[in-house]
Amino acid sequence: MIFILYHQITELYFKLIQHELDQLLDQPTLEITPTLTRINRITNYFKNLSHSFDVMHSSMDPNQFLQFRTALLPASGFQSAQFRLIEFKITSVQPNFVL
């Protein structure tokens, strides 16, 4: 249950990141203040994700986690469709700042 819920939370963060990226990419020109605000939000979402893995570590017995994780091999969090979309969107960002 913990693993499944944690995965769902991760996917929700990915959705938030995609939303911010879509807002950036839909702008004809990127104004510095709103752009930095969105980039800071994205950064914050990724920070929360990277620090949240402790939920898995502290909430599951290590043997339970390894048994469950082994059952998912060779799957990886990097195989999330949303994560791949984020990668594609980030590489398509071409700054055109208006000062």
C-alpha positions as CSV (number, residue, x, y, z in Angstrom):
1,M,0.0,0.0,0.0
2,I,2.8,2.4,0.9
3,F,4.6,1.8,-2.4
4,I,1.5,2.3,-4.5
5,L,0.4,5.5,-2.7
6,Y,4.0,6.9,-2.9
7,H,4.0,6.2,-6.6
8,Q,0.7,8.0,-7.0
9,I,2.1,11.0,-5.1
10,T,5.1,11.0,-7.4
11,E,3.0,11.0,-10.5
12,L,1.0,14.0,-9.1
13,Y,4.2,15.9,-8.6
14,F,5.1,15.1,-12.2
15,K,1.7,16.4,-13.3
16,L,2.4,19.7,-11.4
17,I,5.8,20.0,-13.1
18,Q,4.2,19.4,-16.5
19,H,1.6,22.1,-15.8
20,E,4.3,24.7,-15.0
21,L,6.3,23.7,-18.1
22,D,3.2,24.0,-20.3
23,Q,2.6,27.4,-18.9
24,L,6.1,28.4,-19.8
25,L,6.0,26.9,-23.3
26,D,2.7,28.6,-24.1
27,Q,4.2,32.0,-23.7
28,P,5.2,33.8,-26.9
29,T,8.0,35.5,-24.9
30,L,9.2,34.7,-21.4
31,E,9.1,37.6,-19.0
32,I,11.7,37.3,-16.3
33,T,9.6,37.5,-13.1
34,P,6.8,35.0,-14.0
35,T,9.4,32.7,-15.6
36,L,11.5,32.6,-12.6
37,T,8.5,32.1,-10.4
38,R,7.5,29.0,-12.5
39,I,11.1,27.7,-12.5
40,N,11.3,28.0,-8.7
41,R,8.0,26.1,-8.4
42,I,9.4,23.3,-10.6
43,T,12.6,23.3,-8.6
44,N,10.6,23.0,-5.4
45,Y,8.5,20.1,-6.7
46,F,11.7,18.2,-7.7
47,K,13.2,19.0,-4.2
48,N,10.1,17.6,-2.6
49,L,10.3,14.5,-4.7
50,S,14.0,13.9,-4.0
51,H,13.5,14.4,-0.3
52,S,10.3,12.4,-0.1
53,F,11.9,9.0,-0.7
54,D,12.5,8.7,3.0
55,V,8.8,7.9,3.2
56,M,9.6,4.6,1.5
57,H,12.7,4.0,3.6
58,S,11.2,4.8,7.0
59,S,7.7,3.4,6.4
60,M,8.4,0.0,5.0
61,D,10.4,-2.8,6.4
62,P,13.6,-3.1,4.2
63,N,12.9,-6.7,3.4
64,Q,9.3,-5.9,2.3
65,F,10.6,-3.1,0.1
66,L,13.2,-5.2,-1.5
67,Q,10.7,-8.0,-2.1
68,F,8.2,-5.6,-3.7
69,R,10.9,-3.8,-5.7
70,T,12.4,-7.1,-7.0
71,A,8.9,-8.1,-8.2
72,L,8.9,-4.9,-10.4
73,L,12.2,-5.4,-12.0
74,P,13.4,-4.3,-14.5
75,A,10.9,-1.4,-14.1
76,S,12.3,2.0,-13.0
77,G,10.9,5.3,-11.9
78,F,12.6,6.7,-15.0
79,Q,10.1,4.7,-17.1
80,S,7.2,6.9,-16.0
81,A,5.5,8.3,-19.0
82,Q,5.1,11.6,-17.3
83,F,8.8,11.7,-16.4
84,R,9.6,11.2,-20.1
85,L,7.2,14.0,-21.1
86,I,9.0,16.3,-18.6
87,E,12.3,15.4,-20.2
88,F,11.0,16.2,-23.7
89,K,9.4,19.5,-22.6
90,I,12.5,20.6,-20.8
91,T,14.7,20.1,-23.8
92,S,12.3,22.1,-26.0
93,V,12.5,25.2,-23.7
94,Q,14.3,27.9,-25.6
95,P,14.6,31.1,-23.4
96,N,13.5,34.3,-25.1
97,F,13.5,36.7,-22.1
98,V,11.9,40.1,-22.2
99,L,13.7,42.5,-19.8
